[in-house]
């Protein structure tokens, strides 16, 4: 399991190595929808774009993603709270985090979503 570094500003780019591939994760906060959005690229080729990040949910649920077959991304609540995922409560040591789990880890976790 990997906890992602998440943005401290309304737009951020991170390079992340997963399953031997280096991905570019582009986070941006959509102020109109009050939601974080995520684009993922592999070698400058879009893997997924415009993915809304929703609390307590597997981001790719029900939609297999080409070039990302090795695992899932999920947002989780880190501690008790009633807030929705927002601009300032997303990241390491904040109310919500973005996790990567390999397919094996996801299956062992009970695949609850």
Phi and psi in degrees as GROMACS dihedral restraints (atoms count N, CA, C in turn):
[ dihedral_restraints ]
;  ai    aj    ak    al  type     phi  dphi    fc
    3     4     5     6     1  -125.5    20    10
    4     5     6     7     1   131.1    20    10
    6     7     8     9     1   -93.8    20    10
    7     8     9    10     1   123.7    20    10
    9    10    11    12     1   -78.1    20    10
   10    11    12    13     1   142.3    20    10
   12    13    14    15     1   -69.0    20    10
   13    14    15    16     1   129.1    20    10
   15    16    17    18     1  -117.0    20    10
   16    17    18    19     1   164.5    20    10
   18    19    20    21     1   -67.3    20    10
   19    20    21    22     1   145.4    20    10
   21    22    23    24     1  -105.1    20    10
   22    23    24    25     1    -6.3    20    10
   24    25    26    27     1  -124.3    20    10
   25    26    27    28     1   173.1    20    10
   27    28    29    30     1   -70.7    20    10
   28    29    30    31     1    -8.4    20    10
   30    31    32    33     1  -147.5    20    10
   31    32    33    34     1   131.1    20    10
   33    34    35    36     1  -153.5    20    10
   34    35    36    37     1   150.8    20    10
   36    37    38    39     1  -125.3    20    10
   37    38    39    40     1   133.0    20    10
   39    40    41    42     1  -130.6    20    10
   40    41    42    43     1   139.1    20    10
   42    43    44    45     1   -94.9    20    10
   43    44    45    46     1   131.6    20    10
   45    46    47    48     1  -135.9    20    10
   46    47    48    49     1   132.5    20    10
   48    49    50    51     1   -98.1    20    10
   49    50    51    52     1   121.7    20    10
   51    52    53    54     1  -134.9    20    10
   52    53    54    55     1   128.8    20    10
   54    55    56    57     1    51.2    20    10
   55    56    57    58     1    39.6    20    10
   57    58    59    60     1    78.7    20    10
   58    59    60    61     1     6.5    20    10
   60    61    62    63     1  -119.0    20    10
   61    62    63    64     1   143.0    20    10
   63    64    65    66     1  -101.2    20    10
   64    65    66    67     1   118.6    20    10
   66    67    68    69     1  -105.9    20    10
   67    68    69    70     1   153.0    20    10
   69    70    71    72     1  -107.1    20    10
   70    71    72    73     1   122.3    20    10
   72    73    74    75     1  -105.6    20    10
   73    74    75    76     1   122.2    20    10
   75    76    77    78     1  -113.4    20    10
   76    77    78    79     1   114.4    20    10
   78    79    80    81     1  -100.4    20    10
   79    80    81    82     1   138.6    20    10
   81    82    83    84     1  -146.3    20    10
   82    83    84    85     1   142.9    20    10
   84    85    86    87     1   -96.0    20    10
   85    86    87    88     1   123.9    20    10
   87    88    89    90     1   -91.4    20    10
   88    89    90    91     1   105.2    20    10
   90    91    92    93     1   -69.4    20    10
   91    92    93    94     1   -27.3    20    10
   93    94    95    96     1   -66.4    20    10
   94    95    96    97     1   -47.4    20    10
   96    97    98    99     1   -87.4    20    10
   97    98    99   100     1   -10.6    20    10
   99   100   101   102     1    56.2    20    10
  100   101   102   103     1    45.4    20    10
  102   103   104   105     1  -139.3    20    10
  103   104   105   106     1   148.3    20    10
  105   106   107   108     1   -78.2    20    10
  106   107   108   109     1   141.8    20    10
  108   109   110   111     1  -120.4    20    10
  109   110   111   112     1   152.9    20    10
  111   112   113   114     1  -134.9    20    10
  112   113   114   115     1   132.9    20    10
  114   115   116   117     1  -116.6    20    10
  115   116   117   118     1   139.3    20    10
  117   118   119   120     1  -125.2    20    10
  118   119   120   121     1   132.7    20    10
  120   121   122   123     1  -125.4    20    10
  121   122   123   124     1   146.4    20    10
  123   124   125   126     1  -124.5    20    10
  124   125   126   127     1   115.8    20    10
  126   127   128   129     1    52.5    20    10
  127   128   129   130     1    46.5    20    10
  129   130   131   132     1    64.6    20    10
  130   131   132   133     1     9.1    20    10
  132   133   134   135     1  -102.2    20    10
  133   134   135   136     1   128.1    20    10
  135   136   137   138     1   -60.9    20    10
  136   137   138   139     1   130.5    20    10
  138   139   140   141     1   -92.6    20    10
  139   140   141   142     1   -46.8    20    10
  141   142   143   144     1  -155.6    20    10
  142   143   144   145     1   141.4    20    10
  144   145   146   147     1  -131.3    20    10
  145   146   147   148     1   149.5    20    10
  147   148   149   150     1    69.3    20    10
  148   149   150   151     1    24.6    20    10
  150   151   152   153     1   -76.4    20    10
  151   152   153   154     1   118.5    20    10
  153   154   155   156     1   -73.5    20    10
  154   155   156   157     1   134.2    20    10
  156   157   158   159     1   -92.4    20    10
  157   158   159   160     1   118.2    20    10
  159   160   161   162     1  -117.0    20    10
  160   161   162   163     1   141.7    20    10
  162   163   164   165     1   -63.8    20    10
  163   164   165   166     1   141.7    20    10
  165   166   167   168     1    55.0    20    10
  166   167   168   169     1    47.7    20    10
  168   169   170   171     1  -149.1    20    10
  169   170   171   172     1   143.6    20    10
  171   172   173   174     1   -73.6    20    10
  172   173   174   175     1   119.1    20    10
  174   175   176   177     1   -61.5    20    10
  175   176   177   178     1   -28.7    20    10
  177   178   179   180     1  -106.1    20    10
  178   179   180   181     1    18.4    20    10
  180   181   182   183     1   -53.3    20    10
  181   182   183   184     1   124.2    20    10
  183   184   185   186     1    78.7    20    10
  184   185   186   187     1     2.7    20    10
  186   187   188   189     1  -138.2    20    10
  187   188   189   190     1    93.9    20    10
  189   190   191   192     1   -57.3    20    10
  190   191   192   193     1   137.9    20    10
  192   193   194   195     1  -112.2    20    10
  193   194   195   196     1   120.1    20    10
  195   196   197   198     1   -62.4    20    10
  196   197   198   199     1   137.4    20    10
  198   199   200   201     1    72.5    20    10
  199   200   201   202     1    13.6    20    10
  201   202   203   204     1  -145.1    20    10
  202   203   204   205     1    43.7    20    10
  204   205   206   207     1   -82.5    20    10
  205   206   207   208     1    -7.6    20    10
  207   208   209   210     1   -86.0    20    10
  208   209   210   211     1    -9.1    20    10
  210   211   212   213     1  -177.0    20    10
  211   212   213   214     1  -171.1    20    10
  213   214   215   216     1  -130.9    20    10
  214   215   216   217     1   158.9    20    10
  216   217   218   219     1  -112.7    20    10
  217   218   219   220     1   136.5    20    10
  219   220   221   222     1  -142.3    20    10
  220   221   222   223     1   143.9    20    10
  222   223   224   225     1   -95.8    20    10
  223   224   225   226     1   138.3    20    10
  225   226   227   228     1  -132.9    20    10
  226   227   228   229     1   150.7    20    10
  228   229   230   231     1   -85.8    20    10
  229   230   231   232     1   126.3    20    10
  231   232   233   234     1   -81.9    20    10
  232   233   234   235     1   -26.4    20    10
  234   235   236   237     1  -153.9    20    10
  235   236   237   238     1   165.0    20    10
  237   238   239   240     1   -56.0    20    10
  238   239   240   241     1   132.4    20    10
  240   241   242   243     1  -177.2    20    10
  241   242   243   244     1   168.0    20    10
  243   244   245   246     1  -120.5    20    10
  244   245   246   247     1     5.0    20    10
  246   247   248   249     1   -72.0    20    10
  247   248   249   250     1   154.5    20    10
  249   250   251   252     1   -84.9    20    10
  250   251   252   253     1   156.3    20    10
  252   253   254   255     1   -58.6    20    10
  253   254   255   256     1   130.7    20    10
  255   256   257   258     1  -143.0    20    10
  256   257   258   259     1  -173.9    20    10
  258   259   260   261     1   -56.8    20    10
  259   260   261   262     1   -40.0    20    10
  261   262   263   264     1  -110.6    20    10
  262   263   264   265     1     4.3    20    10
  264   265   266   267     1  -119.2    20    10
  265   266   267   268     1    28.8    20    10
  267   268   269   270     1  -121.4    20    10
  268   269   270   271     1   116.9    20    10
  270   271   272   273     1   149.1    20    10
  271   272   273   274     1   176.6    20    10
  273   274   275   276     1   -61.8    20    10
  274   275   276   277     1   135.0    20    10
  276   277   278   279     1    66.1    20    10
  277   278   279   280     1    19.5    20    10
  279   280   281   282     1  -116.4    20    10
  280   281   282   283     1  -179.3    20    10
  282   283   284   285     1   -62.0    20    10
  283   284   285   286     1   -36.0    20    10
  285   286   287   288     1  -123.0    20    10
  286   287   288   289     1   145.5    20    10
  288   289   290   291     1  -131.9    20    10
  289   290   291   292     1   158.9    20    10
  291   292   293   294     1  -104.2    20    10
  292   293   294   295     1   124.8    20    10
  294   295   296   297     1  -115.2    20    10
  295   296   297   298     1   147.4    20    10
  297   298   299   300     1  -110.0    20    10
  298   299   300   301     1   130.1    20    10
  300   301   302   303     1  -125.4    20    10
  301   302   303   304     1   133.7    20    10
  303   304   305   306     1   -63.5    20    10
  304   305   306   307     1   163.9    20    10
  306   307   308   309     1   -57.2    20    10
  307   308   309   310     1   -39.6    20    10
  309   310   311   312     1   -64.2    20    10
  310   311   312   313     1   -44.5    20    10
  312   313   314   315     1   -63.0    20    10
  313   314   315   316     1   -40.6    20    10
  315   316   317   318     1   -61.7    20    10
  316   317   318   319     1   -45.1    20    10
  318   319   320   321     1   -64.2    20    10
  319   320   321   322     1   -41.6    20    10
  321   322   323   324     1   -68.3    20    10
  322   323   324   325     1   -25.1    20    10
  324   325   326   327     1   -79.1    20    10
  325   326   327   328     1    -4.5    20    10
  327   328   329   330     1    97.4    20    10
  328   329   330   331     1    -3.2    20    10
  330   331   332   333     1    44.2    20    10
  331   332   333   334     1    58.0    20    10
  333   334   335   336     1   -74.1    20    10
  334   335   336   337     1   -10.8    20    10
